[in-house]
Amino acid sequence: MKKFEKIAFIGLGLIGGSIAKAIREARPDVCLVAYDRDAEASGKALAEGVLDQACDSMEDAVKGCDCVFLCAPVGDNRENMK
């Protein structure tokens, strides 16, 4: 099984933020990056040490990632998957 080195989150609300925190706790060696339309959410996660990088776009967030969590509202994720 492949060991993930870089994981992206699109959306850092209750679900995305909770998953990111759990991964950070269990695997502090993994690089966690995220994009959220609300820059305050990703900035807070960055300040708390949950994220390694807060990105300005979805495209930047997913570059080079081994895994991507789509944690935006369902209607948004249909478009995000494209």
N, C-alpha and C positions, 0 to 999 in steps of 0.2 A: 504494500500500500504506500502511495506517495505521501511524503511528509510535506504539508503545506508550509511555505515560507512567507507568503504574502497574501493577505486576505483583504478584500474590499467590501465596504458596506455602502449601499445606496439607500440612504434614509437612516437617521439615528434617533428615532422616536423611542417609544417604550420597548418595542421588539428589537430593533437594530442596536440600540444602546445596551440593552440587557445581554444580548448575544455577544457583543463586543467585550463587555466587561467580563463575562464568563470565560471567553477565550483568553483575554489578557491574564486573568488569574491562573488559568490552567496551563497556558503556554506563553509565558512572558517573552520567549524568544521569537515569536511570530510577529512579522511586521503587519500592523493593522492600519489601513487607510480608509477614508470615507469621504463621501460627498453628501451633503444635505442642503436643500434649498434654503434652510434657515442656518445661516453662517454661525449664529450664536450656539446652536446645538453642537456643531462640529468643533467650534472653538472651545466650548466647555469640556468636551471629551478630550481634546488635546491638552488642555490645561490640567485635567485630572490624571493625565498619564494613560488614559485608555487607548488613545490613538497615537500612532507615530507620525501621521500626516493627515491634514485636512486639505482636501482638494477643491479647486474652484469649478470643476466640471466632472460629470460622470465619466467622460472619456479618459481624463487624467487619472481618476480613481482606479479604473479597471486595468490600466496598462500594466502588463507584467504580473498580474495576479494569478494565483493558483485556484482561487475560489472567490465567488462574488455572491454576497447576500443581498437580495432585493427586498428591502424592508420599507419601501414606500407604500402608500395606499394601493390597493389592488388595481384600480383603474389606471393609476400612474405606471404601475409595473408592466402593464401590457405594452405601453410605449417604451419604457426603459429597456425591455428585452430586445428591442430592435437595435 
